[in-house]
Amino acid sequence: MFGLRRGLAVVVSVVLCSLNGFGAEPAAKQQTTARKPFSLEKRELWTTGNIHGTPEPPDPYTTQNAFPKLKLFEPLSVGLVPGSQRFGVATRPGKIFTFEIKPDVDQADLLLDIKQTTYGMAFHPQFEKNGFLYVTYVVEPDQPKGSRLSRFTVKPGQQPPVAHQSSEQIILEWPSGGHNGCCIRFGADGFLYLATGDGSGIADGLQTGQDITDLLGSILRIDVDHPDGSRPYSIPKDNPFAGRADARGEIWSFGHRQVWKFSFDNQQRLWAGEVGQDLWEMIYLIQKGGNYGWSVNEGKHPFRPERPKGPGEFVPPIVEHPHSDFRSITGGYVSQSDRLPELKGAYIYGDYDTGKLWSLKYSNGKVSEHRQLADTQIRIVEFAQDGAGEVYLVDFASGELHRIVQAPIQTVTRPFPRKLSETGLFASTKDHVPAAGLIPYSVNAPLWSDGAEKDRFIALPGDTRIEFDDVVYPHGPEYSDVGWRFPDGTVLVKTFSLETEAGKASSLKRLETRLLQYRKMPGNDDEYGAQYWYGYTYVWNDDQTDADLLAAEGLDRKLIIKDA
């Protein structure tokens, strides 16, 4: 029963059915004193809150704006311009810029404006000679040819580079949907690698993940330098399904839901971040012909096991993150920079929803190191790597690029509460009397918890209020249900109690109190979806006078219940 006290990325879908009492589920029999009445017109304010910071040791790193004078609008793809000290940046509205990689840069130069929703960009390895720029974008949602890979041409030697929309040559088209993929990179072999999503929003609705007769749910590998008949590309002869009538020869790997960013390291290993659906986010090493399981599996775990499998055994992820840590993973790069030698050779990646930044080291077929580097406030939508091998974080919300730096030594002025009595949530902890301003509530569909009873409260800081509005994340309004918007610093409180003698109300003992604290991420709620919650558990002592913060590794406790 006891949960972990670590950050929980929780989508709050419970329905508050009463703000002035308990409804569908009976309240715990232990006496609880609450101030009444509550109403939308008048309430006491909660002013005693004392939940600050984190109980975990400080992270070893933080981030720093690498180009403080430069801001871009909704960057989605960043790549090094060959033969230069410039980054190219593709933005979602379709504008592509380049800028000099220097700390005081204050201007990005427009390279191209295609006026379409743009996801990916890659410069040809021979860009200095041929001026070829490859771009992935969505022409129109939910269309058989709605996603597109095109080539644009820059006049060679022009600085800063400029291309024209009229130079477009369409290379490849595939169906558009909820997951379009669209990450593109060139490998050292000279071939272009392209990720396609499963083309649907939920549960692989097209059931294409295990289907190798179409291009969806795959990473493709094509030769853009040698057209083949009527096609402006050819299929490399060593592709795993080349020449097969029952498969698309472009496929390099399949069984993907939504690869969100992949990259090659200096050993030409192909790393990919895979966005999961219900429970897991994955990092993979991509193999030739590899089947990555979707949608029979989500990572290592069954998802729709009854669905037909494609060829080959499923390739497991290198690491997985549960949705208590990550919600929308972003694949990164292996750092080759000497500036932070302890990170050299580490694969650095992160999460768009939570802002968490992690690294792993992998050798001899095993993960030798895996740790959190920083808990940022960045919407990590992309990573970039410069010529020195340094890795940058790309913030979709602010339009900034950040680099990783050592975290300063922190002086803790307000320690995280280690006891429930220190949280400011209870006027009397031993009597379980909530502090002024806490509002009891119930839910319409309570979970069954081995017969445990629950007291629930919500604490809103000061005079803030809950709003009820259209929640448009993760899709546009046409896909969304209405829902709650909570103010920053909101705390949800739930205490579990259990009778130690069945049917004897006086034997009721409090077991644990769980807290969910909402901390707002940067960005516009409508666009970026900012509801990120941190979870903490306090375990009650035998005397029922207070509860202690549960350690991150959790706790198993044996309870003996006497039958009636």
Buried (B, 14 or more C-beta within 10 A) or exposed (E): BBBBBBBBBBBBEBBBBBBBBBBEBEBBBBEBEBBEEBEEEEBEEBEBBEBEEBBEEBBBBBBEBBBEEBBBEBBBBBBBBBEBEBBBBBBBBBBBBBBBBEEEBEEBEEBBBBEBBBBBBBBBBBBBEBBBBBBBBBBEEEEEEBBBBBBBBBEEEEEBBBBEEEBBEEBBBBBBBBBBBBBBBBBEEEBBBBBBBBBBBEBBEBBBBBBBBBBBBBBBBBBBBEEEEEEBBBBBEEBBBBEEEEBBBBBBBBBBBBBBBBBBBEEEBBBBBBBBBEBBBBBBBBBEBBBBBBBBBBBEEEBBEEBEBBBBEBBBBBBBBBBBBBBBBBBBBBBBBEEBEEBBBBBBBBBBBBBBBBBBBBEEEEEEEBEBBBBBBBBBBBBBBBEEBBBBBBBBBBBBBBBBBEBEEEEEEEEBBEBBBBBBBBBEBBEBBBBEBBBBBBBEEBEEEEEBBBBBBBBBBEEBEBEEEEBBBBEEEEEBEEBBBBBEBBBBBBBBBBBEEEEEEEBBBBBBBBBBBBBBBBBEBBBBBBBBBBBBBBBBBEEBEBBEBBEEEEEEEEEEEEEE
